[in-house]
Amino acid sequence: MKLQKFLTDDNAVSPVIGVILMVAITVILAAVIGTFVLGLGEQTETAPQASFSFDYNESGGTNGLLTITHESGEAIANESVTVVPPNGTSQNWLDSDDNKITAGDNHQVDFTNQINDSESVRIVWTSESGGTSSTLQKWTYDA
């Protein structure tokens, strides 16, 4: 009789299950709120995937002209791309009719002084918010 009552008595089960459920809900809520407070729920922009070709022509003496051509990949907004030559003076990519850089569009960098060996030109993409930037491709002069 006592054994039967012991096996069928469930008076203490409900409070234990209730406490476990309350703790689980509290932990889940804390995790969700924490991700938003710490900014882990924000979406970040990723750099576009694009391929560029470089053609450098020395015009003799002190000048050189580098033609950069978008070969393939995603279309990129003009205002998000800058070309950074060795002297550090950034140039906006201007050679596009529809404000997007697509395959076949090109940009020219004119060097008033001949570029030196091992100097680089970088194509840099900056996100719309300005918080993220990435070098899409780099060309290094090799004499």
N, C-alpha and C positions, 0 to 999 in steps of 0.2 A: 504494500500500500504506500509506504513512504517512498520507495523507489519509483513507483509509478507517478506519484505527485512530483518528485524531483525531476523526472524526465519531461513532464508536461508543463511545469511551472515556467512561464516566460515573463514574469513581472520585471526582472532586471535587464532584459534584452533591449527594450525600447529606449531607456535613457542612454545606454552605451552607444547604440546606433545613432541616436540623435546627436551626441557629442562628437562622434567621428564625422558625421556629415557636416556639422557646423565648422569644425576645424578644416575640413577639405574645402568648403566654400570660402572661408577666410583666406586660405593660402592661394586659391585661384584668383580671387579678387585682388589680393596684394600683388600677385605677379602681373596681372593685366594693367593695373594702375601704375606699377613700377616701370613697365616698358614705355608707357606714354610719357611719364614724368622724366625719364632719362633720355627720351628721344630715340629709343630703339625702334619705334614704330614708324619713323619717318622714311619716306622713299628717297633714295639718292639717284641722281641722274648718272647714267653710265656713258662713257665716251663712245662716239660712233665708230663703227668699223669701216675704215676706208684705206685705200692704197694710193700712193702718190709716186710719180716718177720725176726724176730730176735730170735736167740737161744743162750743163754749164759750158758756155762758150766764152773763151778769152778773146777779147777784141783787140788784143795787142797792147803792149805797154802797160798801162795802169788800170784798164777797165775790164770788167767781166760781167756777163749777164747769165743769171740762173733762171731757167724756166721750170716752174713746178706745175705738173699736170695731175689732176685728179683722175686716176685710172679706173678705179672701180670701188664699189662699196656704197654705203648709205649717202644720201643727199644730206648736206650739212648747211645750216643757216650761216650766211655771210658774217653776221655780226659776232658769231661765236668762234671764229677762226682768226688767229693772228700768225704772221710769219715773223720769226725772231732770227735776224741775221747775227753774225758774230759781234757786231758792235753794240748789240742789245737794243737797238731802236726798233721796236715792234711796228709792223705794217699790217693794216687790215687787208684781207683778201678782197679785192675790188672787182675782179674780172668775171662778173656773173650778171646775167640779165634779169633773172627772176628771184634775186636775193637768196638763192640756194646754190651751193657748190655741188655740181653733179659731174658725172664722168665726162671727160673732155674739156672741162673748164680749166683755165690755167692762170697763173700769177707769175709775174716776173720781178726778180730782185736784181737791181742794178748796183754793181759794186764800183764806186768811184775810184777806189784803190783795189788793186788785185787782191783777191782773198789769199790768205796765208795757208800753208800746209797744216792740216789737222783742225782747221776752224770749221764750225758747224752752223747749219741753218736748221731751225726747228719749226715744225708746224704744230701750233698749240691750240687745243680746243678748250673753251671755258664754258661751263654750264650757264643756262639762262639766269639762274639765281646768283651766279658769280662765286658760289661756294666751292665748286670743284673745277679743277683744270687738269689736263692731261696732254702729254706730248703724243701726237698721232704718228708722226714720223720724223726722222732726223736724217739729214744729209751731211756728210763730212767731206771736205775737199781733200783730195789725195793727189798730190802732184805726180 
